[in-house]
Amino acid sequence: MSSLEQTTLSYRRWLLSEHPSSRSQARLGRAYTMWRRLVANRLAMVGAFIVVALLFTAVLSYQLAPYSPLVGDLKNARLLTPNAEHWFGTDDLGRDIYSRIIHGSRLTLFVVVLVAIIAAPIGLVVGTTAGYAGGWVDAVLMRITDIFLAFPKLILALAFVAALGPGIENAVLAIAITSWPPYARIARAETLTVRNSDYIKAVQLMGASPLRIVLRHIMPLCTSSLIVRVTLDMAGIILTAAGLGFVGLGAQPPLPEWGAMIASGRRFILDQWWVAAAPGVAILIVSLGFNLLGEGLRDALDPQGNDQ
Protein backbone atom coordinates (compact mmCIF):
# COMPACT_ATOMS: atom_id res chain seq x y z
CA MET A 1 0.00 0.00 0.00
CA SER A 2 1.39 3.39 -1.02
CA SER A 3 1.82 6.30 1.36
CA LEU A 4 -1.03 8.17 -0.33
CA GLU A 5 -3.42 5.25 0.18
CA GLN A 6 -2.34 4.95 3.81
CA THR A 7 -2.92 8.67 4.36
CA THR A 8 -6.35 8.46 2.72
CA LEU A 9 -7.32 5.44 4.83
CA SER A 10 -6.19 7.06 8.07
CA TYR A 11 -8.06 10.25 7.23
CA ARG A 12 -11.20 8.24 6.47
CA ARG A 13 -10.92 6.45 9.80
CA TRP A 14 -10.50 9.83 11.48
CA LEU A 15 -13.67 11.12 9.82
CA LEU A 16 -15.68 7.99 10.70
CA SER A 17 -14.48 7.81 14.30
CA GLU A 18 -17.27 7.09 16.79
CA HIS A 19 -15.48 9.18 19.42
CA PRO A 20 -14.58 12.53 17.80
CA SER A 21 -12.16 14.67 19.77
CA SER A 22 -13.51 18.02 18.60
CA ARG A 23 -16.58 19.67 17.14
CA SER A 24 -14.81 20.16 13.83
CA GLN A 25 -14.11 16.45 13.57
CA ALA A 26 -17.74 15.64 14.40
CA ARG A 27 -19.04 18.08 11.77
CA LEU A 28 -16.65 16.80 9.11
CA GLY A 29 -17.57 13.23 9.98
CA ARG A 30 -21.27 13.92 9.58
CA ALA A 31 -20.67 15.72 6.29
CA TYR A 32 -18.54 12.84 4.98
CA THR A 33 -21.17 10.27 5.98
CA MET A 34 -23.89 12.28 4.24
CA TRP A 35 -21.73 12.61 1.13
CA ARG A 36 -21.18 8.83 0.98
CA ARG A 37 -24.94 8.22 1.20
CA LEU A 38 -25.57 10.81 -1.51
CA VAL A 39 -22.93 9.38 -3.87
CA ALA A 40 -24.36 5.88 -3.38
CA ASN A 41 -27.72 7.11 -4.72
CA ARG A 42 -27.44 6.96 -8.51
CA LEU A 43 -30.61 8.94 -9.18
CA ALA A 44 -29.39 11.68 -6.87
CA MET A 45 -26.15 11.81 -8.83
CA VAL A 46 -28.14 12.16 -12.04
CA GLY A 47 -30.01 15.07 -10.47
CA ALA A 48 -26.77 16.61 -9.26
CA PHE A 49 -25.31 16.30 -12.76
CA ILE A 50 -28.32 18.13 -14.23
CA VAL A 51 -28.09 20.91 -11.65
CA VAL A 52 -24.34 21.29 -12.18
CA ALA A 53 -24.93 21.36 -15.94
CA LEU A 54 -27.48 24.15 -15.40
CA LEU A 55 -24.94 26.13 -13.39
CA PHE A 56 -22.25 25.51 -15.99
CA THR A 57 -24.58 26.56 -18.81
CA ALA A 58 -25.69 29.71 -17.01
CA VAL A 59 -22.13 30.82 -16.23
CA LEU A 60 -20.81 30.11 -19.74
CA SER A 61 -23.92 31.03 -21.71
CA TYR A 62 -22.16 33.65 -23.83
CA GLN A 63 -19.48 31.13 -24.79
CA LEU A 64 -21.88 28.23 -25.42
CA ALA A 65 -24.54 30.08 -27.42
CA PRO A 66 -23.56 30.41 -31.10
CA TYR A 67 -26.10 33.17 -31.88
CA SER A 68 -27.65 36.18 -30.22
CA PRO A 69 -30.67 35.28 -28.06
CA LEU A 70 -32.41 38.59 -28.84
CA VAL A 71 -31.74 39.28 -32.52
CA GLY A 72 -32.62 36.93 -35.37
CA ASP A 73 -32.73 36.80 -39.14
CA LEU A 74 -36.41 37.38 -39.80
CA LYS A 75 -36.01 37.34 -43.58
CA ASN A 76 -33.94 34.16 -44.08
CA ALA A 77 -34.20 32.10 -40.86
CA ARG A 78 -37.83 32.25 -39.77
CA LEU A 79 -39.25 28.98 -38.35
CA LEU A 80 -36.45 26.77 -39.62
CA THR A 81 -36.56 23.12 -38.63
CA PRO A 82 -33.74 21.75 -36.42
CA ASN A 83 -30.60 21.43 -38.54
CA ALA A 84 -26.81 21.49 -38.33
CA GLU A 85 -26.67 25.29 -37.98
CA HIS A 86 -29.67 25.68 -35.68
CA TRP A 87 -29.80 22.59 -33.49
CA PHE A 88 -33.25 23.32 -32.05
CA GLY A 89 -34.54 25.30 -35.02
CA THR A 90 -35.59 28.95 -35.05
CA ASP A 91 -38.66 30.82 -33.85
CA ASP A 92 -41.07 33.14 -35.67
CA LEU A 93 -38.58 36.03 -35.47
CA GLY A 94 -35.68 34.02 -36.85
CA ARG A 95 -33.90 33.67 -33.50
CA ASP A 96 -31.92 30.53 -32.71
CA ILE A 97 -33.89 28.54 -30.12
CA TYR A 98 -30.82 26.72 -28.80
CA SER A 99 -29.12 30.04 -28.01
CA ARG A 100 -32.27 31.35 -26.35
CA ILE A 101 -32.54 28.24 -24.16
CA ILE A 102 -28.88 28.57 -23.17
CA HIS A 103 -29.36 32.20 -22.14
CA GLY A 104 -32.72 31.35 -20.55
CA SER A 105 -30.87 29.15 -18.07
CA ARG A 106 -29.45 32.36 -16.56
CA LEU A 107 -32.96 33.69 -15.93
CA THR A 108 -34.06 30.34 -14.49
CA LEU A 109 -31.09 30.23 -12.13
CA PHE A 110 -31.65 33.90 -11.24
CA VAL A 111 -35.26 33.20 -10.22
CA VAL A 112 -34.47 29.99 -8.32
CA VAL A 113 -31.57 31.43 -6.32
CA LEU A 114 -33.31 34.70 -5.40
CA VAL A 115 -36.53 32.98 -4.36
CA ALA A 116 -34.57 30.56 -2.17
CA ILE A 117 -32.55 33.39 -0.62
CA ILE A 118 -35.69 35.40 0.17
CA ALA A 119 -38.27 32.76 1.06
CA ALA A 120 -36.25 30.24 3.08
CA PRO A 121 -34.89 32.71 5.70
CA ILE A 122 -38.34 34.26 6.12
CA GLY A 123 -39.90 30.86 6.71
CA LEU A 124 -37.07 29.85 9.06
CA VAL A 125 -37.43 32.99 11.20
CA VAL A 126 -41.23 32.81 11.35
CA GLY A 127 -41.31 29.07 12.11
CA THR A 128 -38.62 29.03 14.79
CA THR A 129 -40.03 32.14 16.47
CA ALA A 130 -43.54 30.71 16.53
CA GLY A 131 -42.40 27.30 17.76
CA TYR A 132 -40.15 28.62 20.55
CA ALA A 133 -42.32 31.50 21.78
CA GLY A 134 -45.63 29.64 21.72
CA GLY A 135 -48.80 31.27 23.02
CA TRP A 136 -50.31 34.19 21.15
CA VAL A 137 -47.13 34.72 19.11
CA ASP A 138 -47.42 31.20 17.74
CA ALA A 139 -51.15 31.61 17.09
CA VAL A 140 -50.76 34.91 15.21
CA LEU A 141 -47.81 33.79 13.06
CA MET A 142 -49.39 30.46 12.19
CA ARG A 143 -52.72 32.04 11.27
CA ILE A 144 -50.89 34.38 8.90
CA THR A 145 -49.15 31.33 7.49
CA ASP A 146 -52.49 29.55 7.08
CA ILE A 147 -53.87 32.52 5.14
CA PHE A 148 -51.05 32.24 2.60
CA LEU A 149 -51.41 28.45 2.44
CA ALA A 150 -55.15 28.76 1.75
CA PHE A 151 -54.48 30.13 -1.74
CA PRO A 152 -52.92 28.15 -4.59
CA LYS A 153 -49.35 29.36 -5.05
CA LEU A 154 -49.71 30.22 -8.74
CA ILE A 155 -52.97 32.13 -8.22
CA LEU A 156 -51.49 34.11 -5.34
CA ALA A 157 -48.35 34.83 -7.36
CA LEU A 158 -50.50 36.03 -10.25
CA ALA A 159 -52.32 38.38 -7.91
CA PHE A 160 -49.10 39.86 -6.53
CA VAL A 161 -47.53 40.28 -9.98
CA ALA A 162 -50.71 41.90 -11.27
CA ALA A 163 -50.52 44.38 -8.39
CA LEU A 164 -46.77 45.01 -8.69
CA GLY A 165 -46.59 45.02 -12.47
CA PRO A 166 -45.07 42.57 -14.96
CA GLY A 167 -41.32 41.96 -14.92
CA ILE A 168 -38.79 39.39 -13.81
CA GLU A 169 -37.97 41.22 -10.55
CA ASN A 170 -41.61 41.48 -9.53
CA ALA A 171 -42.13 37.84 -10.50
CA VAL A 172 -39.28 36.81 -8.19
CA LEU A 173 -40.74 38.87 -5.35
CA ALA A 174 -44.22 37.44 -5.89
CA ILE A 175 -42.97 33.84 -5.96
CA ALA A 176 -40.89 34.43 -2.82
CA ILE A 177 -43.89 35.92 -0.97
CA THR A 178 -45.95 32.83 -1.79
CA SER A 179 -43.19 30.27 -1.09
CA TRP A 180 -42.22 30.90 2.55
CA PRO A 181 -45.24 29.32 4.43
CA PRO A 182 -44.19 25.65 3.94
CA TYR A 183 -40.73 26.48 5.28
CA ALA A 184 -42.31 28.14 8.31
CA ARG A 185 -44.37 25.02 8.99
CA ILE A 186 -41.32 22.76 8.80
CA ALA A 187 -39.24 25.06 11.03
CA ARG A 188 -42.04 25.27 13.60
CA ALA A 189 -42.42 21.48 13.71
CA GLU A 190 -38.66 21.03 14.18
CA THR A 191 -38.64 23.70 16.89
CA LEU A 192 -41.50 22.09 18.81
CA THR A 193 -39.56 18.82 18.73
CA VAL A 194 -36.41 20.24 20.34
CA ARG A 195 -37.85 23.12 22.41
CA ASN A 196 -38.22 21.06 25.58
CA SER A 197 -35.16 18.85 25.07
CA ASP A 198 -32.42 18.57 27.70
CA TYR A 199 -30.03 20.29 25.31
CA ILE A 200 -32.16 23.47 25.17
CA LYS A 201 -32.89 23.32 28.92
CA ALA A 202 -29.16 23.26 29.63
CA VAL A 203 -28.61 26.30 27.44
CA GLN A 204 -31.44 28.12 29.26
CA LEU A 205 -29.88 27.31 32.64
CA MET A 206 -26.62 28.83 31.41
CA GLY A 207 -28.47 32.13 31.02
CA ALA A 208 -28.77 32.29 27.22
CA SER A 209 -31.41 34.73 25.95
CA PRO A 210 -34.33 33.49 23.83
CA LEU A 211 -32.88 35.29 20.80
CA ARG A 212 -29.53 33.53 21.21
CA ILE A 213 -31.21 30.16 21.72
CA VAL A 214 -33.26 30.56 18.55
CA LEU A 215 -30.39 31.88 16.42
CA ARG A 216 -27.51 29.73 17.68
CA HIS A 217 -29.12 26.49 18.78
CA ILE A 218 -32.54 25.96 17.15
CA MET A 219 -32.11 27.40 13.66
CA PRO A 220 -29.06 25.23 12.87
CA LEU A 221 -31.10 22.14 13.77
CA CYS A 222 -33.78 23.15 11.25
CA THR A 223 -31.37 23.89 8.42
CA SER A 224 -31.03 20.35 7.03
CA SER A 225 -34.80 19.87 6.69
CA LEU A 226 -35.10 23.29 5.10
CA ILE A 227 -32.36 22.56 2.56
CA VAL A 228 -34.15 19.40 1.48
CA ARG A 229 -37.49 21.21 1.16
CA VAL A 230 -35.94 24.11 -0.78
CA THR A 231 -34.30 21.69 -3.21
CA LEU A 232 -37.56 19.83 -3.74
CA ASP A 233 -39.41 23.13 -4.22
CA MET A 234 -37.04 24.29 -6.96
CA ALA A 235 -39.10 22.47 -9.58
CA GLY A 236 -42.27 24.19 -8.37
CA ILE A 237 -40.52 27.56 -8.42
CA ILE A 238 -39.37 26.98 -12.00
CA LEU A 239 -42.88 25.97 -13.07
CA THR A 240 -44.42 28.98 -11.33
CA ALA A 241 -41.94 31.33 -13.01
CA ALA A 242 -42.66 29.66 -16.35
CA GLY A 243 -46.40 30.02 -15.72
CA LEU A 244 -46.03 33.74 -15.02
CA GLY A 245 -43.93 34.10 -18.17
CA PHE A 246 -46.49 32.12 -20.15
CA VAL A 247 -49.31 34.56 -19.29
CA GLY A 248 -47.07 37.58 -19.88
CA LEU A 249 -46.52 38.62 -16.26
CA GLY A 250 -42.98 37.32 -15.83
CA ALA A 251 -39.92 38.16 -17.89
CA GLN A 252 -40.89 40.48 -20.71
CA PRO A 253 -39.95 40.12 -24.39
CA PRO A 254 -37.41 39.85 -25.84
CA LEU A 255 -35.84 38.14 -22.79
CA PRO A 256 -35.40 34.39 -23.45
CA GLU A 257 -37.46 33.10 -20.52
CA TRP A 258 -38.59 29.52 -21.05
CA GLY A 259 -42.25 30.07 -20.13
CA ALA A 260 -42.50 33.07 -22.42
CA MET A 261 -40.87 31.02 -25.20
CA ILE A 262 -43.55 28.36 -24.82
CA ALA A 263 -46.23 31.05 -24.94
CA SER A 264 -44.85 32.51 -28.17
CA GLY A 265 -44.56 29.04 -29.70
CA ARG A 266 -48.06 27.82 -28.90
CA ARG A 267 -49.35 29.44 -32.11
CA PHE A 268 -47.17 27.07 -34.14
CA ILE A 269 -47.56 23.95 -32.01
CA LEU A 270 -49.11 21.86 -34.81
CA ASP A 271 -46.72 22.62 -37.66
CA GLN A 272 -43.57 24.07 -36.03
CA TRP A 273 -43.72 22.02 -32.84
CA TRP A 274 -40.06 22.55 -31.92
CA VAL A 275 -40.63 26.22 -31.07
CA ALA A 276 -42.60 25.30 -27.92
CA ALA A 277 -41.23 21.79 -27.39
CA ALA A 278 -37.58 22.78 -26.87
CA PRO A 279 -38.13 25.13 -23.89
CA GLY A 280 -40.72 22.70 -22.52
CA VAL A 281 -38.19 19.88 -22.51
CA ALA A 282 -35.65 22.21 -20.84
CA ILE A 283 -38.13 22.92 -18.03
CA LEU A 284 -38.85 19.19 -17.69
CA ILE A 285 -35.18 18.20 -17.46
CA VAL A 286 -34.20 20.91 -14.96
CA SER A 287 -37.25 20.25 -12.78
CA LEU A 288 -36.49 16.52 -12.82
CA GLY A 289 -32.89 17.24 -11.82
CA PHE A 290 -33.87 19.28 -8.78
CA ASN A 291 -36.44 16.66 -7.73
CA LEU A 292 -33.93 13.81 -7.96
CA LEU A 293 -31.31 15.80 -6.06
CA GLY A 294 -33.84 16.76 -3.39
CA GLU A 295 -34.91 13.15 -2.91
CA GLY A 296 -31.28 12.12 -2.61
CA LEU A 297 -30.53 14.83 -0.06
CA ARG A 298 -33.55 13.76 1.98
CA ASP A 299 -32.34 10.17 2.04
CA ALA A 300 -28.80 11.24 2.88
CA LEU A 301 -29.77 13.60 5.69
CA ASP A 302 -32.45 11.40 7.25
CA PRO A 303 -31.90 7.75 6.24
CA GLN A 304 -33.74 6.36 9.29
CA GLY A 305 -36.84 8.47 8.63
CA ASN A 306 -37.09 7.12 5.09
CA ASP A 307 -36.75 3.50 6.16
CA GLN A 308 -39.79 3.70 8.42
C-alpha positions as CSV (number, residue, x, y, z in Angstrom):
1,M,0.0,0.0,0.0
2,S,1.4,3.4,-1.0
3,S,1.8,6.3,1.4
4,L,-1.0,8.2,-0.3
5,E,-3.4,5.2,0.2
6,Q,-2.3,4.9,3.8
7,T,-2.9,8.7,4.4
8,T,-6.3,8.5,2.7
9,L,-7.3,5.4,4.8
10,S,-6.2,7.1,8.1
11,Y,-8.1,10.2,7.2
12,R,-11.2,8.2,6.5
13,R,-10.9,6.5,9.8
14,W,-10.5,9.8,11.5
15,L,-13.7,11.1,9.8
16,L,-15.7,8.0,10.7
17,S,-14.5,7.8,14.3
18,E,-17.3,7.1,16.8
19,H,-15.5,9.2,19.4
20,P,-14.6,12.5,17.8
21,S,-12.2,14.7,19.8
22,S,-13.5,18.0,18.6
23,R,-16.6,19.7,17.1
24,S,-14.8,20.2,13.8
25,Q,-14.1,16.4,13.6
26,A,-17.7,15.6,14.4
27,R,-19.0,18.1,11.8
28,L,-16.6,16.8,9.1
29,G,-17.6,13.2,10.0
30,R,-21.3,13.9,9.6
31,A,-20.7,15.7,6.3
32,Y,-18.5,12.8,5.0
33,T,-21.2,10.3,6.0
34,M,-23.9,12.3,4.2
35,W,-21.7,12.6,1.1
36,R,-21.2,8.8,1.0
37,R,-24.9,8.2,1.2
38,L,-25.6,10.8,-1.5
39,V,-22.9,9.4,-3.9
40,A,-24.4,5.9,-3.4
41,N,-27.7,7.1,-4.7
42,R,-27.4,7.0,-8.5
43,L,-30.6,8.9,-9.2
44,A,-29.4,11.7,-6.9
45,M,-26.1,11.8,-8.8
46,V,-28.1,12.2,-12.0
47,G,-30.0,15.1,-10.5
48,A,-26.8,16.6,-9.3
49,F,-25.3,16.3,-12.8
50,I,-28.3,18.1,-14.2
51,V,-28.1,20.9,-11.6
52,V,-24.3,21.3,-12.2
53,A,-24.9,21.4,-15.9
54,L,-27.5,24.2,-15.4
55,L,-24.9,26.1,-13.4
56,F,-22.3,25.5,-16.0
57,T,-24.6,26.6,-18.8
58,A,-25.7,29.7,-17.0
59,V,-22.1,30.8,-16.2
60,L,-20.8,30.1,-19.7
61,S,-23.9,31.0,-21.7
62,Y,-22.2,33.6,-23.8
63,Q,-19.5,31.1,-24.8
64,L,-21.9,28.2,-25.4
65,A,-24.5,30.1,-27.4
66,P,-23.6,30.4,-31.1
67,Y,-26.1,33.2,-31.9
68,S,-27.7,36.2,-30.2
69,P,-30.7,35.3,-28.1
70,L,-32.4,38.6,-28.8
71,V,-31.7,39.3,-32.5
72,G,-32.6,36.9,-35.4
73,D,-32.7,36.8,-39.1
74,L,-36.4,37.4,-39.8
75,K,-36.0,37.3,-43.6
76,N,-33.9,34.2,-44.1
77,A,-34.2,32.1,-40.9
78,R,-37.8,32.2,-39.8
79,L,-39.2,29.0,-38.3
80,L,-36.5,26.8,-39.6
81,T,-36.6,23.1,-38.6
82,P,-33.7,21.8,-36.4
83,N,-30.6,21.4,-38.5
84,A,-26.8,21.5,-38.3
85,E,-26.7,25.3,-38.0
86,H,-29.7,25.7,-35.7
87,W,-29.8,22.6,-33.5
88,F,-33.2,23.3,-32.0
89,G,-34.5,25.3,-35.0
90,T,-35.6,28.9,-35.1
91,D,-38.7,30.8,-33.9
92,D,-41.1,33.1,-35.7
93,L,-38.6,36.0,-35.5
94,G,-35.7,34.0,-36.9
95,R,-33.9,33.7,-33.5
96,D,-31.9,30.5,-32.7
97,I,-33.9,28.5,-30.1
98,Y,-30.8,26.7,-28.8
99,S,-29.1,30.0,-28.0
100,R,-32.3,31.4,-26.4
101,I,-32.5,28.2,-24.2
102,I,-28.9,28.6,-23.2
103,H,-29.4,32.2,-22.1
104,G,-32.7,31.3,-20.6
105,S,-30.9,29.2,-18.1
106,R,-29.5,32.4,-16.6
107,L,-33.0,33.7,-15.9
108,T,-34.1,30.3,-14.5
109,L,-31.1,30.2,-12.1
110,F,-31.6,33.9,-11.2
111,V,-35.3,33.2,-10.2
112,V,-34.5,30.0,-8.3
113,V,-31.6,31.4,-6.3
114,L,-33.3,34.7,-5.4
115,V,-36.5,33.0,-4.4
116,A,-34.6,30.6,-2.2
117,I,-32.5,33.4,-0.6
118,I,-35.7,35.4,0.2
119,A,-38.3,32.8,1.1
120,A,-36.2,30.2,3.1
121,P,-34.9,32.7,5.7
122,I,-38.3,34.3,6.1
123,G,-39.9,30.9,6.7
124,L,-37.1,29.8,9.1
125,V,-37.4,33.0,11.2
126,V,-41.2,32.8,11.3
127,G,-41.3,29.1,12.1
128,T,-38.6,29.0,14.8
129,T,-40.0,32.1,16.5
130,A,-43.5,30.7,16.5
131,G,-42.4,27.3,17.8
132,Y,-40.2,28.6,20.5
133,A,-42.3,31.5,21.8
134,G,-45.6,29.6,21.7
135,G,-48.8,31.3,23.0
136,W,-50.3,34.2,21.1
137,V,-47.1,34.7,19.1
138,D,-47.4,31.2,17.7
139,A,-51.1,31.6,17.1
140,V,-50.8,34.9,15.2
141,L,-47.8,33.8,13.1
142,M,-49.4,30.5,12.2
143,R,-52.7,32.0,11.3
144,I,-50.9,34.4,8.9
145,T,-49.1,31.3,7.5
146,D,-52.5,29.6,7.1
147,I,-53.9,32.5,5.1
148,F,-51.1,32.2,2.6
149,L,-51.4,28.5,2.4
150,A,-55.1,28.8,1.7
151,F,-54.5,30.1,-1.7
152,P,-52.9,28.1,-4.6
153,K,-49.4,29.4,-5.1
154,L,-49.7,30.2,-8.7
155,I,-53.0,32.1,-8.2
156,L,-51.5,34.1,-5.3
157,A,-48.3,34.8,-7.4
158,L,-50.5,36.0,-10.3
159,A,-52.3,38.4,-7.9
160,F,-49.1,39.9,-6.5
161,V,-47.5,40.3,-10.0
162,A,-50.7,41.9,-11.3
163,A,-50.5,44.4,-8.4
164,L,-46.8,45.0,-8.7
165,G,-46.6,45.0,-12.5
166,P,-45.1,42.6,-15.0
167,G,-41.3,42.0,-14.9
168,I,-38.8,39.4,-13.8
169,E,-38.0,41.2,-10.6
170,N,-41.6,41.5,-9.5
171,A,-42.1,37.8,-10.5
172,V,-39.3,36.8,-8.2
173,L,-40.7,38.9,-5.4
174,A,-44.2,37.4,-5.9
175,I,-43.0,33.8,-6.0
176,A,-40.9,34.4,-2.8
177,I,-43.9,35.9,-1.0
178,T,-46.0,32.8,-1.8
179,S,-43.2,30.3,-1.1
180,W,-42.2,30.9,2.5
181,P,-45.2,29.3,4.4
182,P,-44.2,25.7,3.9
183,Y,-40.7,26.5,5.3
184,A,-42.3,28.1,8.3
185,R,-44.4,25.0,9.0
186,I,-41.3,22.8,8.8
187,A,-39.2,25.1,11.0
188,R,-42.0,25.3,13.6
189,A,-42.4,21.5,13.7
190,E,-38.7,21.0,14.2
191,T,-38.6,23.7,16.9
192,L,-41.5,22.1,18.8
193,T,-39.6,18.8,18.7
194,V,-36.4,20.2,20.3
195,R,-37.8,23.1,22.4
196,N,-38.2,21.1,25.6
197,S,-35.2,18.8,25.1
198,D,-32.4,18.6,27.7
199,Y,-30.0,20.3,25.3
200,I,-32.2,23.5,25.2
201,K,-32.9,23.3,28.9
202,A,-29.2,23.3,29.6
203,V,-28.6,26.3,27.4
204,Q,-31.4,28.1,29.3
205,L,-29.9,27.3,32.6
206,M,-26.6,28.8,31.4
207,G,-28.5,32.1,31.0
208,A,-28.8,32.3,27.2
209,S,-31.4,34.7,26.0
210,P,-34.3,33.5,23.8
211,L,-32.9,35.3,20.8
212,R,-29.5,33.5,21.2
213,I,-31.2,30.2,21.7
214,V,-33.3,30.6,18.5
215,L,-30.4,31.9,16.4
216,R,-27.5,29.7,17.7
217,H,-29.1,26.5,18.8
218,I,-32.5,26.0,17.2
219,M,-32.1,27.4,13.7
220,P,-29.1,25.2,12.9
221,L,-31.1,22.1,13.8
222,C,-33.8,23.2,11.3
223,T,-31.4,23.9,8.4
224,S,-31.0,20.4,7.0
225,S,-34.8,19.9,6.7
226,L,-35.1,23.3,5.1
227,I,-32.4,22.6,2.6
228,V,-34.2,19.4,1.5
229,R,-37.5,21.2,1.2
230,V,-35.9,24.1,-0.8
231,T,-34.3,21.7,-3.2
232,L,-37.6,19.8,-3.7
233,D,-39.4,23.1,-4.2
234,M,-37.0,24.3,-7.0
235,A,-39.1,22.5,-9.6
236,G,-42.3,24.2,-8.4
237,I,-40.5,27.6,-8.4
238,I,-39.4,27.0,-12.0
239,L,-42.9,26.0,-13.1
240,T,-44.4,29.0,-11.3
241,A,-41.9,31.3,-13.0
242,A,-42.7,29.7,-16.3
243,G,-46.4,30.0,-15.7
244,L,-46.0,33.7,-15.0
245,G,-43.9,34.1,-18.2
246,F,-46.5,32.1,-20.2
247,V,-49.3,34.6,-19.3
248,G,-47.1,37.6,-19.9
249,L,-46.5,38.6,-16.3
250,G,-43.0,37.3,-15.8
251,A,-39.9,38.2,-17.9
252,Q,-40.9,40.5,-20.7
253,P,-39.9,40.1,-24.4
254,P,-37.4,39.8,-25.8
255,L,-35.8,38.1,-22.8
256,P,-35.4,34.4,-23.5
257,E,-37.5,33.1,-20.5
258,W,-38.6,29.5,-21.0
259,G,-42.2,30.1,-20.1
260,A,-42.5,33.1,-22.4
261,M,-40.9,31.0,-25.2
262,I,-43.6,28.4,-24.8
263,A,-46.2,31.1,-24.9
264,S,-44.9,32.5,-28.2
265,G,-44.6,29.0,-29.7
266,R,-48.1,27.8,-28.9
267,R,-49.3,29.4,-32.1
268,F,-47.2,27.1,-34.1
269,I,-47.6,23.9,-32.0
270,L,-49.1,21.9,-34.8
271,D,-46.7,22.6,-37.7
272,Q,-43.6,24.1,-36.0
273,W,-43.7,22.0,-32.8
274,W,-40.1,22.5,-31.9
275,V,-40.6,26.2,-31.1
276,A,-42.6,25.3,-27.9
277,A,-41.2,21.8,-27.4
278,A,-37.6,22.8,-26.9
279,P,-38.1,25.1,-23.9
280,G,-40.7,22.7,-22.5
281,V,-38.2,19.9,-22.5
282,A,-35.7,22.2,-20.8
283,I,-38.1,22.9,-18.0
284,L,-38.8,19.2,-17.7
285,I,-35.2,18.2,-17.5
286,V,-34.2,20.9,-15.0
287,S,-37.3,20.3,-12.8
288,L,-36.5,16.5,-12.8
289,G,-32.9,17.2,-11.8
290,F,-33.9,19.3,-8.8
291,N,-36.4,16.7,-7.7
292,L,-33.9,13.8,-8.0
293,L,-31.3,15.8,-6.1
294,G,-33.8,16.8,-3.4
295,E,-34.9,13.1,-2.9
296,G,-31.3,12.1,-2.6
297,L,-30.5,14.8,-0.1
298,R,-33.5,13.8,2.0
299,D,-32.3,10.2,2.0
300,A,-28.8,11.2,2.9
301,L,-29.8,13.6,5.7
302,D,-32.5,11.4,7.3
303,P,-31.9,7.8,6.2
304,Q,-33.7,6.4,9.3
305,G,-36.8,8.5,8.6
306,N,-37.1,7.1,5.1
307,D,-36.8,3.5,6.2
308,Q,-39.8,3.7,8.4
